[in-house]
């Protein structure tokens, strides 16, 4: 089972994640959400690309609408998403540079590894607390429970489990893996080679990998894909406003009137 989890399942999970994500994005594109003919830009209407860009960045980075209209959600959601971004970025950068990424801004290798471990520990804990807060909020608030599906709870529990195991590996080094070991593991996967033997002896790493791969498999078919959808939504709602063209979107009005489809005649009532 361990061999399947660390050697075979990563390729399966990555394939399902990639194809599933392309499928979801393709469905959105097919719906012509980004090319709707009549503008649905929300007030305040940006008049220039700079104004639209500022609103776009502000909403994405600060969750401003949530802050004003659902502050109890913002308290957990905003720190959680910031911590998630930092943890994912820290994984990629830290493992690639073996924890010495801060050397490029003047730190010693030892101090760089210390800062990498410190930031990983802090943001890992913030992420865990944010997820727990969101789960408690979903369970305790009746109005939120009413609109919650079983999958909403399962997704949060899965994320909490992933982060909790990762934090255990971070806060208790005897259960974790060194940067060099993780680098060698992913290098073997990328080169389609057998993974190093030491991977099979770390139960926490195997558990962490299993949970992450389960998340990758269900991600494209769940609400979690809003991570990508929010960019399209924000562009639709906050792009530069232009007055809508007359008539109905995607309808040849003249041809429709000629066929007698019920559209009002020019200058007359339907």
Secondary structure, DSSP 4 states (H G I P E B T S, - for coil): -HHIIIIIHHHHHHHHHHHHHHHHHHHHHHTTGGG-SS--PPSSPP-SHHHHHHHHHHHHHH-HHHHHH-HHHHHHHHHHHHHHHHHHHHHHHHHHTTT-GGGGGT--HHHHHHHHHHHHHHHHHHHHHHHHHHHHHHHH-HHHHTT--HHHHHHHHHHHHHHHHHHHHHH-GGGS--HHHHHHHHHHHHTT-PPPGGGGG-HHHHHHHHHHHHHHHHHTTSGGGHHHHHHHHHHHHHSPP-PPPSS-TT--HHHHHHTT-SPPPTTS--
